[in-house]
Amino acid sequence: MVVDDEPIARDIMMSHIENTAGLKLVKSCMNASEAYEGLHQHKVDLVFLDIQMPVITGTDFLRSLRNPPLVIFTTAYHQYAVEGFELNSVDYLLKPVTYDRFYQAIQKANERMAYKSGQVQQPSPIPPVDYIFIKQDTKLVRVNYSQINYIQAEKDYSSVYLDDKRLFASMHLKLFEDMLPKDKFLRVHRSYMVNLSRIKSIKGNMMELDDIELPIGANYKEELLTSLGI
């Protein structure tokens, strides 16, 4: 279950969950009241819980539960980390939550659940994924990382350019930046994010991909060169 009053933060966590084998989202909540209802209606093993929420904070919500599920706190403020761990949380994630950091937290939760259920052996790790799901009309389309050439920011959405087609995603480029692994994809301009394996050449402030040239923003060039080992 995801509990967060910020829509974008909820979307990021929901996307991470959808893209991770072994996880199933049973409810997405915007406050503690909806979370109480969710715990009553569903069997919940793990809660991603925001700390700074109106009326009832995440920490107060956790304290109020008699038999709480495992909790991973999410927040934009690092100063709450000590309090989070004092409440025996599995982990503490700073927003925006990248998939790599999310995956580490899930591994910890997997281990905690194994011990909680009385298993003595090391639980099998959740296999890393190499794909995302992009909503197209009324369905979710699976897109492998290797299919993506580059992503372009549009006014109210993003265009995802694959080998043979273009997908329109109702997501801002920043959300893709938070979702996709940084060792494979990088923001190179305020309007572009590229698959690093597709870069053919770099000359000045331009880069060549398979069949197109894209600009390199001055604020992004140093990180790009470092990522490419240049």
N, C-alpha and C positions, 0 to 999 in steps of 0.2 A: 504494500500500500504506500502511496505517496501522499504526503501532507505538506502543502506549501501554499501560501496566499499569493505567490507571484506566478501568473500564467506561464511566462517564458521558462521559469525554473521548473515548473511542473512538466512542461513539454519536453525539456531536455532529459529529465529523469525518466519520463515515460518512453522516450525514444531509446535511451540506454537499455531499459528493461526489455523492450520489444526486440532489441538486437542481441540479447544474451540468452543463450540456450540454458534451459533449466529454471527460468524465471517466468512467472505469470502475474500480471498486474490484475488485482481483483477490485481495486477502487482507487480513484484519484480524488483527493479532498483539498479544499481551500481553507479549512479552519479546523479547530479541535472538535467542534460540534459534529461536523461531518465525519471526522475520524472516529469518534465514539460510536456513531451509527455503523460505520464500516466494520469495526471490530465486533459489533454485535451481530452483523449480518453474515460475515465471512470468517473463514479460518485464515488467519494472517500469521505467517511465520516471521516476516521482516517488514519493518516500517522505515521509509526514508522520511525523516521528520525535520522540518524547518524549525529553527529556534525562535526567531523574531516574527511572531504572528500576533494579530490584534486580539484583544480580550484575554485569551489564554495562550501563554507561550508554550513552545514545544517542551521545554524542561518541566514546566508545571503540569502539562498534559501527561508526561511520562510518570511523574511522581504520583499522579492520581490513579494509576492503573494498579490493580492488585496482582494480576499475573500478566505482565506486559510481554509482548513478543520481542524479538531482537530489534534493536533500533540503531540506525545509522543517522547521525545528525547531519543536516546540511545548513549552511549559513554563509553569509558574506563577511562575517566578523570573527576573526581568529581568537579574540579575547574570551570567547565562550568555550574554548576547547577544554579547559580544565574542568569546568562544571559538567560538560558533556561526558567526560571520561569518569568523573566521580559517580555518575548515574549508571555506570557499567555499560555504556553504549559500545557497540562493536567498533565503530570508527567515526570519524569526524571529517566531513568533506567541505571544502571551501568552494563557494560559487565563483565563477561558473564551473560546474563539475565536468571535467574531461572524461572521456570514456576510459582512458588508461587508469585514472585514479578511481573511477567507479568500479572497474574490474578488480582492482586490488582490494577494495572494501568488500566486494562480493566473495572473494576468496576467504577473507577473514570470517564473514558470516557463515560460509560453508563449513569452515572448521569448527566454529562455535556450535552450530547445529549438530554436527557429528558428535561432539562431546556431550551435548545436552541430551541426545537420544541414547547415550550409553555406548556408542561405538568407540572402540579403542584404536581401530586402524585409522590411518590418515585418509580423509575423504578424497575421492577423485576430483581433480580440479575441473572447473568449468572450462570447456574449450574456448579459446578466443575466437571471435567471429571476424569474418572478412567481408562483411556486407552490411547494408542498411536497407530499411524499407522506406520508400517514398510514396506518399499518398497521391493517387491519381484518380480524380473523380470520386467514385465510391469504393475504390479498392486500394490496397497497399501493394506496391510493386517492389519486389526484391531486386536490388542493384548491387552487384559485387564491386568491391573497391577497384578491382582491375579493369572494370568496364568504364570507369569515370575518367574522362579526359581533363575537363576543367568545369568549374562552376562560376556562373556570372550573376552578380547582384542586379536585380531589376528593381522597379519602383516598389511594388508590394509583394514580390516573390523572388525566387531565384530560378535560373535556367541551369539544368544539369546536362552537360553535353557528354553523351556516351559515344561509343565507337560508331554506331549507326543511327542514332536518333537523339532527340532532345526532349527532356522531361521538364515540365513546369512544376515547381514545388512551392507551396504556400509557406515558405520558411525563409527568414532572412539569412544572409550569408554568415552572420555571426553565429547562428545556431549550428550551421554546418561546421563552422570552425571549432565549436565546442564538442561536437559529436565525433568528428573524424579523427583518426590517429595522426598525431603531429609528425610521426616519422614517415608518413606516406603522403600527407596532404599539407599544403602550406598556403596561407594568404600571402599573395605577392603584390596586391594592389587593393585599393579600397573597393574595387568592383570585381576582383577575380581571386579565385582560389584554385590551385592546380594540383594534379597528381604528379608528384615529383618524378616518378618513373617515366613520365611522358615528355619530359624536357629534353629536346634535341640539342639546343645550343642557346648561348646567351651572348648578346652583343650590346654593350652599352646598357640602356634601360629598356631593352626589348628581349623577349625570349621566344624561341621557336618550339612549338609543339608539333604534333604529327602533321597537321594541315592548316595551322594558323599561327600568327604572331600575336603575342600579348604584351602589354606594357608592364614594367616593373616599377612600383611606387618607390620613391626615394626612402620612405620610412620603413620599407620592407626588404630592401636589397641586402642589407648586412645579414639579417637572419636567414635569408634565402641562401646566400653564399656559404654561410656557416653550416647549414643543413646539408648542402651538397659537398661539404668538405673542401671548399675552395678557399 
